[in-house]
Structure formats: C-alpha cells, structure tokens
Amino acid sequence: MLTFATQTIVVSSFVAMASASVAYAETVVGQAYSQDSFEAVYQELHQRSEQLHSVVYRNNSQAVFAQKDIDYRQGKSAPNIVFRSDHCNESYALTKSVDENAAVDTAFGVEIAMHYSNSCADKRHNQSITLTPPYVIDAGFDHHLRSNLDAVKRRDLSFNYPLPSRFREISLKAKAINCDQVRDNFSLLLNAKNAQTSAREDWQQCIVLRPSNWIIAQLFPPIYLAYNQQQQLAMYAGKSNISNVNGDYEKVVILYSETTEQQQISFNR
C-alpha cells in the first residue's frame, strides 16, 4: 500500500527515473483553490531542471500526499511520467523506453506502456497503448503549448492526449481566448484571493482547451490556461488531475508563482 506517512521525501531525487540527485534550476509553487467554495484545497511544489521535473502535492496542513516524477529525456512534449497518491492509492505511469531504438513506432503512432491503479474506482490495468500523432503526454502539454503560443494566436491547435484512468487517448483542441474573458469568468475567486491585480498584470496570453469531439466536449469542462510575459504558466482552471480523499476530481483554479523555498526539501508527516 502506497503511503507517505512513514517516509521522508527528498524532492531533488527521482527514485523512479533517475539514480543521481538533480540540481533544480527552477522552483514554482501552485496554489489550488476550489472553484465552488474558493477554499484552498492543495498546493503543488514544482522543481525543474532541463531534463527532470518533480511535483510534490501538499494538503492544507503542508503534509505530502502525492508526488509526480517527470522525465523529459524522451521529449519535452511526451515525457515519461510516474505518479502516486495516498488518495485512493491512485497511481499511474506512462513510459517509453530510454533506448530510442526500443520505442515501438507503428504505422499508426507510438506505443507506450500505460499503468493505472485506483482502489476507490476498483480500476487496474497495465498494458500498452498506441498514441496517434500529434500527441502530448501529461505535463508535456505545457511545453507543447509554450512552444506554439504564436501559432495558437493564428489557428486552433489540436493534439491527442492519453487518459490513464480511462485507458484511451482523447483529442484536444487549444484555442486562443481573450484574457479579459478568463479573468471575468473567475473574477469572484480572484477577488477573494486578492489576485485580480496580478492577473491583470501577469496574464499576457490565454488559451482554452476542449475535447475536439463535440459530444465529448459536453461531458468535460473546458480547461483555461494563462501564460505570463515570460511564457510561463501563471494560471490553470479546470478539473484537477489529482483526486481528493473521496476519489473525486474537483474543479479548481491553480495560481502559480516562483518561490525562494530551498531546492532540496524534506517533507515529514
């Protein structure tokens, strides 16, 4: 059974994908708020180097309950992912071989190994799936969009995205949207968190993500993204990619900021 309760997590090492400690060049904190209650629900601590990226999730008591390790050596838009959470013992992994020659490319796309487990939903699978190009994997969507911010201004950008919990890929469409509209959509929450001024000053380009299929789009709420002048993600609004203790995926707004927190941190519960 996965638990962080009896262990210390040192953020600057990837036990799943890297054997040596990493000097992280960037540390970012994301504070997630419920779209319904405006209450803080969890915090993300991102530590990134050129090739590796660690995300530690902490609850409102600052206790760690989940971690995601991201390895960009196989591509910025399609990294290897390992995630595990105390909530519902949820875990997933999306991996390609480190050996490029071992990656299975087919006429229809690239084959990757996909693992998913969730005790609340009584789901478990561990097999391969073929992703259809163009595709991005998990956190790779951020790099993909940042690399195409100018292109998104001119035309919609479509790509396929794997959903480990559903063992399938979904086609998403990224479309430029006026940041004033996004600020208006979440003005009550931004005002409640005294974030309206920073949103006006920092949000330089905004994007809305929706499923390309109209029917599927009616079932999934859109995702709104705001990027600052440095082309860094400043805001995410949509369904959380991490479940709460009941196994539900809340609609959240996550506000990101750089932090001076030490790059090597031990978390204890």
ChimeraX attribute file (.defattr): number of C-alpha atoms within 10 A of each C-alpha:
attribute: neighborCount
match mode: 1-to-1
recipient: residues
	/A:1	4
	/A:2	14
	/A:3	14
	/A:4	18
	/A:5	13
	/A:6	8
	/A:7	11
	/A:8	13
	/A:9	18
	/A:10	16
	/A:11	24
	/A:12	21
	/A:13	20
	/A:14	21
	/A:15	14
	/A:16	13
	/A:17	15
	/A:18	12
	/A:19	9
	/A:20	10
	/A:21	13
	/A:22	20
	/A:23	15
	/A:24	20
	/A:25	10
	/A:26	15
	/A:27	20
	/A:28	17
	/A:29	21
	/A:30	23
	/A:31	19
	/A:32	24
	/A:33	22
	/A:34	20
	/A:35	19
	/A:36	11
	/A:37	10
	/A:38	16
	/A:39	15
	/A:40	17
	/A:41	18
	/A:42	23
	/A:43	23
	/A:44	22
	/A:45	21
	/A:46	22
	/A:47	23
	/A:48	20
	/A:49	16
	/A:50	14
	/A:51	15
	/A:52	23
	/A:53	25
	/A:54	24
	/A:55	22
	/A:56	22
	/A:57	22
	/A:58	19
	/A:59	16
	/A:60	11
	/A:61	8
	/A:62	13
	/A:63	17
	/A:64	24
	/A:65	20
	/A:66	23
	/A:67	21
	/A:68	21
	/A:69	25
	/A:70	26
	/A:71	25
	/A:72	19
	/A:73	13
	/A:74	17
	/A:75	14
	/A:76	22
	/A:77	20
	/A:78	24
	/A:79	25
	/A:80	27
	/A:81	23
	/A:82	21
	/A:83	20
	/A:84	23
	/A:85	23
	/A:86	19
	/A:87	21
	/A:88	20
	/A:89	17
	/A:90	23
	/A:91	23
	/A:92	21
	/A:93	21
	/A:94	23
	/A:95	21
	/A:96	20
	/A:97	13
	/A:98	13
	/A:99	8
	/A:100	9
	/A:101	8
	/A:102	9
	/A:103	15
	/A:104	13
	/A:105	13
	/A:106	11
	/A:107	6
	/A:108	10
	/A:109	15
	/A:110	17
	/A:111	17
	/A:112	20
	/A:113	15
	/A:114	23
	/A:115	19
	/A:116	21
	/A:117	20
	/A:118	19
	/A:119	13
	/A:120	14
	/A:121	12
	/A:122	8
	/A:123	12
	/A:124	15
	/A:125	15
	/A:126	14
	/A:127	10
	/A:128	15
	/A:129	18
	/A:130	18
	/A:131	22
	/A:132	20
	/A:133	12
	/A:134	12
	/A:135	22
	/A:136	23
	/A:137	23
	/A:138	18
	/A:139	18
	/A:140	21
	/A:141	19
	/A:142	18
	/A:143	18
	/A:144	17
	/A:145	21
	/A:146	16
	/A:147	14
	/A:148	12
	/A:149	18
	/A:150	12
	/A:151	13
	/A:152	20
	/A:153	16
	/A:154	10
	/A:155	11
	/A:156	13
	/A:157	17
	/A:158	18
	/A:159	19
	/A:160	21
	/A:161	23
	/A:162	21
	/A:163	15
	/A:164	20
	/A:165	18
	/A:166	11
	/A:167	17
	/A:168	14
	/A:169	18
	/A:170	18
	/A:171	17
	/A:172	18
	/A:173	16
	/A:174	22
	/A:175	18
	/A:176	21
	/A:177	18
	/A:178	13
	/A:179	20
	/A:180	14
	/A:181	11
	/A:182	19
	/A:183	18
	/A:184	12
	/A:185	12
	/A:186	14
	/A:187	16
	/A:188	14
	/A:189	21
	/A:190	19
	/A:191	11
	/A:192	11
	/A:193	13
	/A:194	11
	/A:195	13
	/A:196	18
	/A:197	10
	/A:198	11
	/A:199	21
	/A:200	12
	/A:201	10
	/A:202	18
	/A:203	22
	/A:204	18
	/A:205	21
	/A:206	26
	/A:207	24
	/A:208	19
	/A:209	21
	/A:210	21
	/A:211	23
	/A:212	16
	/A:213	12
	/A:214	9
	/A:215	9
	/A:216	13
	/A:217	14
	/A:218	11
	/A:219	9
	/A:220	12
	/A:221	15
	/A:222	15
	/A:223	19
	/A:224	22
	/A:225	26
	/A:226	26
	/A:227	22
	/A:228	16
	/A:229	12
	/A:230	10
	/A:231	16
	/A:232	17
	/A:233	25
	/A:234	24
	/A:235	22
	/A:236	22
	/A:237	23
	/A:238	21
	/A:239	19
	/A:240	18
	/A:241	11
	/A:242	18
	/A:243	16
	/A:244	17
	/A:245	14
	/A:246	9
	/A:247	16
	/A:248	15
	/A:249	14
	/A:250	18
	/A:251	18
	/A:252	25
	/A:253	28
	/A:254	26
	/A:255	21
	/A:256	21
	/A:257	14
	/A:258	13
	/A:259	14
	/A:260	9
	/A:261	11
	/A:262	8
	/A:263	19
	/A:264	15
	/A:265	12
	/A:266	12
	/A:267	16
	/A:268	14
	/A:269	12
